[in-house]
């Protein structure tokens, strides 16, 4: 795993630039940072930043060093995004970019992970300084990049407020210096299904039964990623049950049974093809 803080070279997430980087590495998988910069029409530091954004948002991974540079490989999600939504404007696409940015996968984006999984809760109001202080306390004194320790929290917050980022998701709103968890603009249920089953496969693939509270409270769960209340997660489960993907028993332990065992990206392909 590469950098978990300060990975973006001080360049905020910009979906247009991320789209340009995606299209460059799909057509030319073996690109060094200089070649990626030329393809994107930007300077090398920007290219380095967006090489990292590609990986941290789950669109691509890096292979071995080769003669022309590192070899990029699009993930199943990256391939679908390139084929169906190369400009990254679709609400469902942006929710999945957000999901990967907020969870541990091949990469880990600590400020985004902590913001979504530990700090935020439905209805919370806070200031950027409060989250910065919390993040510093979580990361501890061992972090060597002290500048990133201060900058990453504000960058993470701005990702969800700036129109160039994920403002369309409706997760955060800002009034003067007060930031609030807003009313998220939830995606279509097949996208919710992708997030749930990708998370399930990565963390609990050894079992087909989880308890309902796990879907609300575990790191990377629907409750945290969607900043969804328990009744809203229950609605998600009900809709996925109606699609035959889950079964759910409202007994003491509220077991949720995974019936959908195919690769999660097939749900996403179904979503894109039905738009």
Secondary structure, DSSP 4 states (H G I P E B T S, - for coil): ---SSSTTTT----HHHHHHHHHHHHH-SB--HHHHHHHHTS-HHHHHHHHHHHHHTTSEEEEEEETTEEEEEE-HHHHHHHHH-TT---HHHHHHHHHHHTS-SSS--HHHHHIIIII--TT-EE-HHHHHHHHHHHH-TT-S-HHHHHHHHHHHHHHTTSTTTTGGG--EEEETTEEEE-------HHHHHHHHHHHHHHHHTT-SEEEHHHHHHSTTSHHHHTT--HHHHHHHHHHHHHTTSEEE--STT-EEEE---S-THHHHHHHHHH-
